[in-house]
């Protein structure tokens, strides 16, 4: 650690040194924050189980939706992943109707 000898420094010189040190620390903290922010811009990927749970469907149904192109999947290595934004879109586009075929509904 470097040492600062205050003997012989004026108040102005001490202030300048402190401003330099603080500016260096703020600069490094700013770069760390910007790196963290840029990593948050990356899409969030979900596993098959997480996607199925979020959509409240079974894994075979998720597989069927993927094959039919209702939801896009992405292969990362040997794993299948789903973008969180794609899942959100699927939830918004999903048709929730109260009319059902067959049975005794509304009775």
Backbone atoms as SQL, in Angstrom:
CREATE TABLE atoms (id INTEGER PRIMARY KEY, chain TEXT, resi INTEGER, resn TEXT, atom TEXT, x REAL, y REAL, z REAL);
INSERT INTO atoms VALUES
  (1, 'A', 1, 'UNK', 'N', 0.842, -1.165, 0.000),
  (2, 'A', 1, 'UNK', 'CA', 0.000, 0.000, 0.000),
  (3, 'A', 1, 'UNK', 'C', 0.897, 1.240, 0.000),
  (4, 'A', 2, 'UNK', 'N', 0.602, 2.204, -0.832),
  (5, 'A', 2, 'UNK', 'CA', 1.418, 3.412, -0.863),
  (6, 'A', 2, 'UNK', 'C', 1.060, 4.312, 0.304),
  (7, 'A', 3, 'UNK', 'N', 2.066, 5.031, 0.771),
  (8, 'A', 3, 'UNK', 'CA', 1.859, 5.913, 1.905),
  (9, 'A', 3, 'UNK', 'C', 1.876, 7.354, 1.444),
  (10, 'A', 4, 'UNK', 'N', 1.058, 8.151, 2.076),
  (11, 'A', 4, 'UNK', 'CA', 1.028, 9.576, 1.786),
  (12, 'A', 4, 'UNK', 'C', 1.511, 10.292, 3.041),
  (13, 'A', 5, 'UNK', 'N', 2.503, 11.095, 2.866),
  (14, 'A', 5, 'UNK', 'CA', 3.002, 11.885, 3.990),
  (15, 'A', 5, 'UNK', 'C', 2.349, 13.250, 3.892),
  (16, 'A', 6, 'UNK', 'N', 1.596, 13.577, 4.907),
  (17, 'A', 6, 'UNK', 'CA', 0.840, 14.820, 4.897),
  (18, 'A', 6, 'UNK', 'C', 1.686, 16.019, 5.295),
  (19, 'A', 7, 'UNK', 'N', 2.831, 15.766, 5.816),
  (20, 'A', 7, 'UNK', 'CA', 3.703, 16.859, 6.209),
  (21, 'A', 7, 'UNK', 'C', 4.152, 17.612, 4.961),
  (22, 'A', 8, 'UNK', 'N', 3.891, 18.854, 4.891),
  (23, 'A', 8, 'UNK', 'CA', 4.314, 19.660, 3.752),
  (24, 'A', 8, 'UNK', 'C', 3.239, 19.815, 2.702),
  (25, 'A', 9, 'UNK', 'N', 2.068, 19.155, 2.855),
  (26, 'A', 9, 'UNK', 'CA', 0.969, 19.315, 1.897),
  (27, 'A', 9, 'UNK', 'C', 0.051, 20.441, 2.347),
  (28, 'A', 10, 'UNK', 'N', -0.355, 21.205, 1.377),
  (29, 'A', 10, 'UNK', 'CA', -1.340, 22.232, 1.688),
  (30, 'A', 10, 'UNK', 'C', -2.730, 21.614, 1.680),
  (31, 'A', 11, 'UNK', 'N', -3.692, 22.335, 2.179),
  (32, 'A', 11, 'UNK', 'CA', -5.074, 21.861, 2.185),
  (33, 'A', 11, 'UNK', 'C', -5.557, 21.631, 0.762),
  (34, 'A', 12, 'UNK', 'N', -5.194, 22.487, -0.142),
  (35, 'A', 12, 'UNK', 'CA', -5.604, 22.344, -1.545),
  (36, 'A', 12, 'UNK', 'C', -5.008, 21.086, -2.176),
  (37, 'A', 13, 'UNK', 'N', -3.743, 20.805, -1.891),
  (38, 'A', 13, 'UNK', 'CA', -3.101, 19.614, -2.435),
  (39, 'A', 13, 'UNK', 'C', -3.769, 18.345, -1.900),
  (40, 'A', 14, 'UNK', 'N', -4.126, 18.359, -0.612),
  (41, 'A', 14, 'UNK', 'CA', -4.819, 17.225, -0.019),
  (42, 'A', 14, 'UNK', 'C', -6.181, 17.028, -0.674),
  (43, 'A', 15, 'UNK', 'N', -6.911, 18.108, -0.898),
  (44, 'A', 15, 'UNK', 'CA', -8.219, 18.033, -1.560),
  (45, 'A', 15, 'UNK', 'C', -8.071, 17.449, -2.967),
  (46, 'A', 16, 'UNK', 'N', -7.067, 17.882, -3.702),
  (47, 'A', 16, 'UNK', 'CA', -6.843, 17.379, -5.058),
  (48, 'A', 16, 'UNK', 'C', -6.563, 15.872, -5.044),
  (49, 'A', 17, 'UNK', 'N', -5.743, 15.440, -4.081),
  (50, 'A', 17, 'UNK', 'CA', -5.450, 14.010, -3.962),
  (51, 'A', 17, 'UNK', 'C', -6.718, 13.215, -3.659),
  (52, 'A', 18, 'UNK', 'N', -7.516, 13.721, -2.754),
  (53, 'A', 18, 'UNK', 'CA', -8.764, 13.028, -2.409),
  (54, 'A', 18, 'UNK', 'C', -9.711, 12.974, -3.599),
  (55, 'A', 19, 'UNK', 'N', -9.819, 14.043, -4.349),
  (56, 'A', 19, 'UNK', 'CA', -10.687, 14.070, -5.523),
  (57, 'A', 19, 'UNK', 'C', -10.215, 13.039, -6.557),
  (58, 'A', 20, 'UNK', 'N', -8.896, 12.932, -6.753),
  (59, 'A', 20, 'UNK', 'CA', -8.355, 11.957, -7.704),
  (60, 'A', 20, 'UNK', 'C', -8.688, 10.522, -7.292),
  (61, 'A', 21, 'UNK', 'N', -8.492, 10.224, -6.001),
  (62, 'A', 21, 'UNK', 'CA', -8.755, 8.877, -5.500),
  (63, 'A', 21, 'UNK', 'C', -10.234, 8.546, -5.623),
  (64, 'A', 22, 'UNK', 'N', -11.101, 9.476, -5.247),
  (65, 'A', 22, 'UNK', 'CA', -12.548, 9.249, -5.339),
  (66, 'A', 22, 'UNK', 'C', -12.968, 9.079, -6.786),
  (67, 'A', 23, 'UNK', 'N', -12.417, 9.869, -7.698),
  (68, 'A', 23, 'UNK', 'CA', -12.754, 9.760, -9.119),
  (69, 'A', 23, 'UNK', 'C', -12.356, 8.387, -9.668),
  (70, 'A', 24, 'UNK', 'N', -11.199, 7.884, -9.250),
  (71, 'A', 24, 'UNK', 'CA', -10.764, 6.557, -9.699),
  (72, 'A', 24, 'UNK', 'C', -11.725, 5.473, -9.219),
  (73, 'A', 25, 'UNK', 'N', -12.132, 5.558, -7.967),
  (74, 'A', 25, 'UNK', 'CA', -13.048, 4.562, -7.411),
  (75, 'A', 25, 'UNK', 'C', -14.417, 4.643, -8.067),
  (76, 'A', 26, 'UNK', 'N', -14.908, 5.844, -8.336),
  (77, 'A', 26, 'UNK', 'CA', -16.196, 6.000, -9.006),
  (78, 'A', 26, 'UNK', 'C', -16.140, 5.471, -10.431),
  (79, 'A', 27, 'UNK', 'N', -15.021, 5.686, -11.092),
  (80, 'A', 27, 'UNK', 'CA', -14.858, 5.195, -12.460),
  (81, 'A', 27, 'UNK', 'C', -14.895, 3.670, -12.497),
  (82, 'A', 28, 'UNK', 'N', -14.176, 3.032, -11.566),
  (83, 'A', 28, 'UNK', 'CA', -14.172, 1.567, -11.557),
  (84, 'A', 28, 'UNK', 'C', -15.542, 1.024, -11.161),
  (85, 'A', 29, 'UNK', 'N', -16.223, 1.685, -10.223),
  (86, 'A', 29, 'UNK', 'CA', -17.569, 1.247, -9.831),
  (87, 'A', 29, 'UNK', 'C', -18.540, 1.425, -10.991),
  (88, 'A', 30, 'UNK', 'N', -18.380, 2.484, -11.744),
  (89, 'A', 30, 'UNK', 'CA', -19.248, 2.724, -12.899),
  (90, 'A', 30, 'UNK', 'C', -19.073, 1.641, -13.959),
  (91, 'A', 31, 'UNK', 'N', -17.824, 1.231, -14.191),
  (92, 'A', 31, 'UNK', 'CA', -17.591, 0.183, -15.191),
  (93, 'A', 31, 'UNK', 'C', -18.172, -1.151, -14.738),
  (94, 'A', 32, 'UNK', 'N', -18.110, -1.434, -13.441),
  (95, 'A', 32, 'UNK', 'CA', -18.694, -2.672, -12.912),
  (96, 'A', 32, 'UNK', 'C', -20.209, -2.646, -13.069),
  (97, 'A', 33, 'UNK', 'N', -20.824, -1.497, -12.748),
  (98, 'A', 33, 'UNK', 'CA', -22.277, -1.371, -12.887),
  (99, 'A', 33, 'UNK', 'C', -22.719, -1.474, -14.337),
  (100, 'A', 34, 'UNK', 'N', -21.965, -0.868, -15.246),
  (101, 'A', 34, 'UNK', 'CA', -22.359, -0.948, -16.656),
  (102, 'A', 34, 'UNK', 'C', -22.207, -2.367, -17.182),
  (103, 'A', 35, 'UNK', 'N', -21.211, -3.102, -16.707),
  (104, 'A', 35, 'UNK', 'CA', -21.055, -4.503, -17.112),
  (105, 'A', 35, 'UNK', 'C', -22.215, -5.336, -16.590),
  (106, 'A', 36, 'UNK', 'N', -22.633, -5.075, -15.346),
  (107, 'A', 36, 'UNK', 'CA', -23.770, -5.802, -14.775),
  (108, 'A', 36, 'UNK', 'C', -25.045, -5.461, -15.522),
  (109, 'A', 37, 'UNK', 'N', -25.208, -4.215, -15.918),
  (110, 'A', 37, 'UNK', 'CA', -26.408, -3.802, -16.646),
  (111, 'A', 37, 'UNK', 'C', -26.451, -4.440, -18.026),
  (112, 'A', 38, 'UNK', 'N', -25.302, -4.513, -18.698),
  (113, 'A', 38, 'UNK', 'CA', -25.291, -5.112, -20.033),
  (114, 'A', 38, 'UNK', 'C', -25.588, -6.606, -19.959),
  (115, 'A', 39, 'UNK', 'N', -25.199, -7.268, -18.873),
  (116, 'A', 39, 'UNK', 'CA', -25.512, -8.688, -18.746),
  (117, 'A', 39, 'UNK', 'C', -27.001, -8.903, -18.500),
  (118, 'A', 40, 'UNK', 'N', -27.696, -7.886, -17.936),
  (119, 'A', 40, 'UNK', 'CA', -29.128, -8.000, -17.731),
  (120, 'A', 40, 'UNK', 'C', -29.882, -7.833, -19.041),
  (121, 'A', 41, 'UNK', 'N', -29.234, -7.254, -20.056),
  (122, 'A', 41, 'UNK', 'CA', -29.863, -7.099, -21.358),
  (123, 'A', 41, 'UNK', 'C', -29.929, -8.422, -22.111),
  (124, 'A', 42, 'UNK', 'N', -29.167, -9.405, -21.653),
  (125, 'A', 42, 'UNK', 'CA', -29.180, -10.714, -22.285),
  (126, 'A', 42, 'UNK', 'C', -30.511, -11.408, -21.979),
  (127, 'A', 43, 'UNK', 'N', -31.031, -12.157, -22.931),
  (128, 'A', 43, 'UNK', 'CA', -32.305, -12.840, -22.669),
  (129, 'A', 43, 'UNK', 'C', -32.153, -13.898, -21.579),
  (130, 'A', 44, 'UNK', 'N', -33.222, -14.065, -20.816),
  (131, 'A', 44, 'UNK', 'CA', -33.237, -15.077, -19.770),
  (132, 'A', 44, 'UNK', 'C', -33.782, -16.363, -20.360),
  (133, 'A', 45, 'UNK', 'N', -33.045, -17.452, -20.189),
  (134, 'A', 45, 'UNK', 'CA', -33.461, -18.743, -20.714),
  (135, 'A', 45, 'UNK', 'C', -33.986, -19.614, -19.581),
  (136, 'A', 46, 'UNK', 'N', -35.048, -20.342, -19.866),
  (137, 'A', 46, 'UNK', 'CA', -35.666, -21.233, -18.897),
  (138, 'A', 46, 'UNK', 'C', -35.488, -22.679, -19.335),
  (139, 'A', 47, 'UNK', 'N', -35.427, -23.575, -18.362),
  (140, 'A', 47, 'UNK', 'CA', -35.388, -25.000, -18.673),
  (141, 'A', 47, 'UNK', 'C', -36.788, -25.435, -19.097),
  (142, 'A', 48, 'UNK', 'N', -36.898, -26.667, -19.584),
  (143, 'A', 48, 'UNK', 'CA', -38.218, -27.190, -19.981),
  (144, 'A', 48, 'UNK', 'C', -39.156, -27.222, -18.783),
  (145, 'A', 49, 'UNK', 'N', -38.645, -27.668, -17.634),
  (146, 'A', 49, 'UNK', 'CA', -39.485, -27.759, -16.441),
  (147, 'A', 49, 'UNK', 'C', -39.951, -26.368, -15.984),
  (148, 'A', 50, 'UNK', 'N', -39.058, -25.387, -16.029),
  (149, 'A', 50, 'UNK', 'CA', -39.428, -24.026, -15.628),
  (150, 'A', 50, 'UNK', 'C', -40.466, -23.437, -16.573),
  (151, 'A', 51, 'UNK', 'N', -40.287, -23.670, -17.878),
  (152, 'A', 51, 'UNK', 'CA', -41.239, -23.149, -18.863),
  (153, 'A', 51, 'UNK', 'C', -42.611, -23.802, -18.688),
  (154, 'A', 52, 'UNK', 'N', -42.625, -25.112, -18.490),
  (155, 'A', 52, 'UNK', 'CA', -43.899, -25.823, -18.308),
  (156, 'A', 52, 'UNK', 'C', -44.608, -25.352, -17.047),
  (157, 'A', 53, 'UNK', 'N', -43.853, -25.149, -15.997),
  (158, 'A', 53, 'UNK', 'CA', -44.450, -24.685, -14.736),
  (159, 'A', 53, 'UNK', 'C', -45.023, -23.278, -14.905),
  (160, 'A', 54, 'UNK', 'N', -44.291, -22.406, -15.576),
  (161, 'A', 54, 'UNK', 'CA', -44.747, -21.040, -15.806),
  (162, 'A', 54, 'UNK', 'C', -46.015, -21.008, -16.649),
  (163, 'A', 55, 'UNK', 'N', -46.085, -21.875, -17.651),
  (164, 'A', 55, 'UNK', 'CA', -47.267, -21.949, -18.515),
  (165, 'A', 55, 'UNK', 'C', -48.386, -22.783, -17.910),
  (166, 'A', 56, 'UNK', 'N', -48.078, -23.479, -16.825),
  (167, 'A', 56, 'UNK', 'CA', -49.021, -24.370, -16.152),
  (168, 'A', 56, 'UNK', 'C', -49.519, -25.470, -17.096),
  (169, 'A', 57, 'UNK', 'N', -48.537, -26.077, -17.760),
  (170, 'A', 57, 'UNK', 'CA', -48.821, -27.188, -18.666),
  (171, 'A', 57, 'UNK', 'C', -47.838, -28.311, -18.348),
  (172, 'A', 58, 'UNK', 'N', -48.117, -29.494, -18.875),
  (173, 'A', 58, 'UNK', 'CA', -47.218, -30.624, -18.653),
  (174, 'A', 58, 'UNK', 'C', -46.052, -30.576, -19.644),
  (175, 'A', 59, 'UNK', 'N', -45.028, -31.361, -19.360),
  (176, 'A', 59, 'UNK', 'CA', -43.884, -31.423, -20.268),
  (177, 'A', 59, 'UNK', 'C', -44.268, -31.965, -21.645),
  (178, 'A', 60, 'UNK', 'N', -45.129, -33.018, -21.740),
  (179, 'A', 60, 'UNK', 'CA', -45.544, -33.465, -23.072),
  (180, 'A', 60, 'UNK', 'C', -46.305, -32.370, -23.850),
  (181, 'A', 61, 'UNK', 'N', -47.119, -31.581, -23.153),
  (182, 'A', 61, 'UNK', 'CA', -47.834, -30.493, -23.828),
  (183, 'A', 61, 'UNK', 'C', -46.849, -29.439, -24.305),
  (184, 'A', 62, 'UNK', 'N', -45.845, -29.131, -23.491),
  (185, 'A', 62, 'UNK', 'CA', -44.816, -28.174, -23.903),
  (186, 'A', 62, 'UNK', 'C', -44.085, -28.689, -25.135),
  (187, 'A', 63, 'UNK', 'N', -43.786, -29.981, -25.153),
  (188, 'A', 63, 'UNK', 'CA', -43.134, -30.587, -26.311),
  (189, 'A', 63, 'UNK', 'C', -44.017, -30.470, -27.550),
  (190, 'A', 64, 'UNK', 'N', -45.316, -30.693, -27.382),
  (191, 'A', 64, 'UNK', 'CA', -46.260, -30.575, -28.494),
  (192, 'A', 64, 'UNK', 'C', -46.315, -29.139, -29.002),
  (193, 'A', 65, 'UNK', 'N', -46.396, -28.176, -28.077),
  (194, 'A', 65, 'UNK', 'CA', -46.418, -26.752, -28.466),
  (195, 'A', 65, 'UNK', 'C', -45.147, -26.376, -29.225),
  (196, 'A', 66, 'UNK', 'N', -44.030, -26.938, -28.787),
  (197, 'A', 66, 'UNK', 'CA', -42.760, -26.647, -29.445),
  (198, 'A', 66, 'UNK', 'C', -42.754, -27.207, -30.863),
  (199, 'A', 67, 'UNK', 'N', -43.221, -28.451, -31.020),
  (200, 'A', 67, 'UNK', 'CA', -43.266, -29.078, -32.348),
  (201, 'A', 67, 'UNK', 'C', -44.206, -28.344, -33.293),
  (202, 'A', 68, 'UNK', 'N', -45.325, -27.844, -32.745),
  (203, 'A', 68, 'UNK', 'CA', -46.299, -27.127, -33.575),
  (204, 'A', 68, 'UNK', 'C', -45.902, -25.677, -33.829),
  (205, 'A', 69, 'UNK', 'N', -44.861, -25.199, -33.177),
  (206, 'A', 69, 'UNK', 'CA', -44.385, -23.837, -33.391),
  (207, 'A', 69, 'UNK', 'C', -45.111, -22.783, -32.559),
  (208, 'A', 70, 'UNK', 'N', -45.876, -23.222, -31.569),
  (209, 'A', 70, 'UNK', 'CA', -46.564, -22.277, -30.691),
  (210, 'A', 70, 'UNK', 'C', -45.539, -21.536, -29.843),
  (211, 'A', 71, 'UNK', 'N', -44.516, -22.257, -29.381),
  (212, 'A', 71, 'UNK', 'CA', -43.438, -21.692, -28.577),
  (213, 'A', 71, 'UNK', 'C', -42.113, -22.102, -29.207),
  (214, 'A', 72, 'UNK', 'N', -41.207, -21.148, -29.323),
  (215, 'A', 72, 'UNK', 'CA', -39.893, -21.442, -29.895),
  (216, 'A', 72, 'UNK', 'C', -38.960, -21.964, -28.820),
  (217, 'A', 73, 'UNK', 'N', -38.193, -22.972, -29.175),
  (218, 'A', 73, 'UNK', 'CA', -37.192, -23.498, -28.251),
  (219, 'A', 73, 'UNK', 'C', -35.811, -23.262, -28.855),
  (220, 'A', 74, 'UNK', 'N', -34.814, -23.310, -28.006),
  (221, 'A', 74, 'UNK', 'CA', -33.432, -23.081, -28.421),
  (222, 'A', 74, 'UNK', 'C', -32.570, -24.176, -27.831),
  (223, 'A', 75, 'UNK', 'N', -31.765, -24.803, -28.672),
  (224, 'A', 75, 'UNK', 'CA', -30.879, -25.861, -28.206),
  (225, 'A', 75, 'UNK', 'C', -29.543, -25.221, -27.866),
  (226, 'A', 76, 'UNK', 'N', -29.152, -25.354, -26.610),
  (227, 'A', 76, 'UNK', 'CA', -27.868, -24.850, -26.144),
  (228, 'A', 76, 'UNK', 'C', -27.083, -26.061, -25.676),
  (229, 'A', 77, 'UNK', 'N', -26.151, -26.475, -26.505),
  (230, 'A', 77, 'UNK', 'CA', -25.435, -27.723, -26.229),
  (231, 'A', 77, 'UNK', 'C', -26.409, -28.878, -26.355),
  (232, 'A', 78, 'UNK', 'N', -26.508, -29.684, -25.307),
  (233, 'A', 78, 'UNK', 'CA', -27.430, -30.815, -25.311),
  (234, 'A', 78, 'UNK', 'C', -28.756, -30.462, -24.651),
  (235, 'A', 79, 'UNK', 'N', -28.910, -29.203, -24.235),
  (236, 'A', 79, 'UNK', 'CA', -30.090, -28.793, -23.488),
  (237, 'A', 79, 'UNK', 'C', -31.062, -27.973, -24.334),
  (238, 'A', 80, 'UNK', 'N', -32.327, -28.114, -24.044),
  (239, 'A', 80, 'UNK', 'CA', -33.366, -27.310, -24.689),
  (240, 'A', 80, 'UNK', 'C', -33.744, -26.199, -23.726),
  (241, 'A', 81, 'UNK', 'N', -33.773, -24.974, -24.228),
  (242, 'A', 81, 'UNK', 'CA', -34.117, -23.816, -23.404),
  (243, 'A', 81, 'UNK', 'C', -35.180, -22.986, -24.109),
  (244, 'A', 82, 'UNK', 'N', -35.900, -22.217, -23.308),
  (245, 'A', 82, 'UNK', 'CA', -36.946, -21.332, -23.809),
  (246, 'A', 82, 'UNK', 'C', -36.666, -19.924, -23.321),
  (247, 'A', 83, 'UNK', 'N', -36.812, -18.937, -24.200),
  (248, 'A', 83, 'UNK', 'CA', -36.637, -17.547, -23.786),
  (249, 'A', 83, 'UNK', 'C', -37.823, -17.129, -22.934),
  (250, 'A', 84, 'UNK', 'N', -37.545, -16.423, -21.855),
  (251, 'A', 84, 'UNK', 'CA', -38.601, -15.946, -20.970),
  (252, 'A', 84, 'UNK', 'C', -39.555, -15.037, -21.746),
  (253, 'A', 85, 'UNK', 'N', -39.031, -14.209, -22.637),
  (254, 'A', 85, 'UNK', 'CA', -39.879, -13.302, -23.420),
  (255, 'A', 85, 'UNK', 'C', -40.829, -14.080, -24.327),
  (256, 'A', 86, 'UNK', 'N', -40.381, -15.229, -24.875),
  (257, 'A', 86, 'UNK', 'CA', -41.254, -16.067, -25.703),
  (258, 'A', 86, 'UNK', 'C', -42.375, -16.673, -24.869),
  (259, 'A', 87, 'UNK', 'N', -42.056, -17.052, -23.641),
  (260, 'A', 87, 'UNK', 'CA', -43.065, -17.616, -22.745),
  (261, 'A', 87, 'UNK', 'C', -44.103, -16.546, -22.403),
  (262, 'A', 88, 'UNK', 'N', -43.633, -15.319, -22.141),
  (263, 'A', 88, 'UNK', 'CA', -44.560, -14.221, -21.855),
  (264, 'A', 88, 'UNK', 'C', -45.501, -13.985, -23.028),
  (265, 'A', 89, 'UNK', 'N', -44.957, -14.004, -24.238),
  (266, 'A', 89, 'UNK', 'CA', -45.776, -13.804, -25.435),
  (267, 'A', 89, 'UNK', 'C', -46.803, -14.916, -25.577),
  (268, 'A', 90, 'UNK', 'N', -46.389, -16.145, -25.318),
  (269, 'A', 90, 'UNK', 'CA', -47.306, -17.281, -25.421),
  (270, 'A', 90, 'UNK', 'C', -48.437, -17.155, -24.407),
  (271, 'A', 91, 'UNK', 'N', -48.105, -16.675, -23.205),
  (272, 'A', 91, 'UNK', 'CA', -49.140, -16.485, -22.184),
  (273, 'A', 91, 'UNK', 'C', -50.145, -15.415, -22.609),
  (274, 'A', 92, 'UNK', 'N', -49.664, -14.349, -23.242),
  (275, 'A', 92, 'UNK', 'CA', -50.554, -13.275, -23.674),
  (276, 'A', 92, 'UNK', 'C', -51.432, -13.703, -24.846),
  (277, 'A', 93, 'UNK', 'N', -50.898, -14.546, -25.719),
  (278, 'A', 93, 'UNK', 'CA', -51.642, -14.971, -26.906),
  (279, 'A', 93, 'UNK', 'C', -52.572, -16.150, -26.632),
  (280, 'A', 94, 'UNK', 'N', -52.367, -16.810, -25.505),
  (281, 'A', 94, 'UNK', 'CA', -53.159, -17.999, -25.186),
  (282, 'A', 94, 'UNK', 'C', -54.631, -17.619, -25.047),
  (283, 'A', 95, 'UNK', 'N', -55.494, -18.444, -25.608),
  (284, 'A', 95, 'UNK', 'CA', -56.928, -18.156, -25.635),
  (285, 'A', 95, 'UNK', 'C', -57.603, -18.792, -24.422),
  (286, 'A', 96, 'UNK', 'N', -58.059, -17.957, -23.501),
  (287, 'A', 96, 'UNK', 'CA', -58.759, -18.445, -22.327),
  (288, 'A', 96, 'UNK', 'C', -60.249, -18.215, -22.540),
  (289, 'A', 97, 'UNK', 'N', -60.936, -19.240, -22.987),
  (290, 'A', 97, 'UNK', 'CA', -62.368, -19.102, -23.229),
  (291, 'A', 97, 'UNK', 'C', -63.140, -19.811, -22.136),
  (292, 'A', 98, 'UNK', 'N', -64.380, -19.365, -21.924),
  (293, 'A', 98, 'UNK', 'CA', -65.221, -20.006, -20.925),
  (294, 'A', 98, 'UNK', 'C', -66.112, -21.063, -21.557),
  (295, 'A', 99, 'UNK', 'N', -66.233, -21.039, -22.896),
  (296, 'A', 99, 'UNK', 'CA', -67.061, -22.034, -23.583),
  (297, 'A', 99, 'UNK', 'C', -66.276, -23.324, -23.745),
  (298, 'A', 100, 'UNK', 'N', -66.882, -24.418, -23.373),
  (299, 'A', 100, 'UNK', 'CA', -66.230, -25.724, -23.501),
  (300, 'A', 100, 'UNK', 'C', -67.186, -26.694, -24.144),
  (301, 'A', 101, 'UNK', 'N', -66.620, -27.608, -24.875),
  (302, 'A', 101, 'UNK', 'CA', -67.436, -28.591, -25.557),
  (303, 'A', 101, 'UNK', 'C', -67.719, -29.759, -24.620),
  (304, 'A', 102, 'UNK', 'N', -68.902, -30.306, -24.727),
  (305, 'A', 102, 'UNK', 'CA', -69.259, -31.521, -23.990),
  (306, 'A', 102, 'UNK', 'C', -69.441, -31.269, -22.506),
  (307, 'A', 103, 'UNK', 'N', -69.947, -32.248, -21.834),
  (308, 'A', 103, 'UNK', 'CA', -70.111, -32.160, -20.391),
  (309, 'A', 103, 'UNK', 'C', -71.243, -31.253, -19.968),
  (310, 'A', 104, 'UNK', 'N', -71.362, -31.079, -18.697),
  (311, 'A', 104, 'UNK', 'CA', -72.419, -30.225, -18.148),
  (312, 'A', 104, 'UNK', 'C', -71.790, -29.001, -17.521),
  (313, 'A', 105, 'UNK', 'N', -71.518, -27.993, -18.328),
  (314, 'A', 105, 'UNK', 'CA', -70.905, -26.778, -17.832),
  (315, 'A', 105, 'UNK', 'C', -71.978, -25.784, -17.454),
  (316, 'A', 106, 'UNK', 'N', -71.735, -25.078, -16.386),
  (317, 'A', 106, 'UNK', 'CA', -72.681, -24.064, -15.955),
  (318, 'A', 106, 'UNK', 'C', -73.855, -24.622, -15.184),
  (319, 'A', 107, 'UNK', 'N', -73.889, -25.921, -14.947),
  (320, 'A', 107, 'UNK', 'CA', -75.005, -26.528, -14.224),
  (321, 'A', 107, 'UNK', 'C', -74.767, -26.479, -12.739);
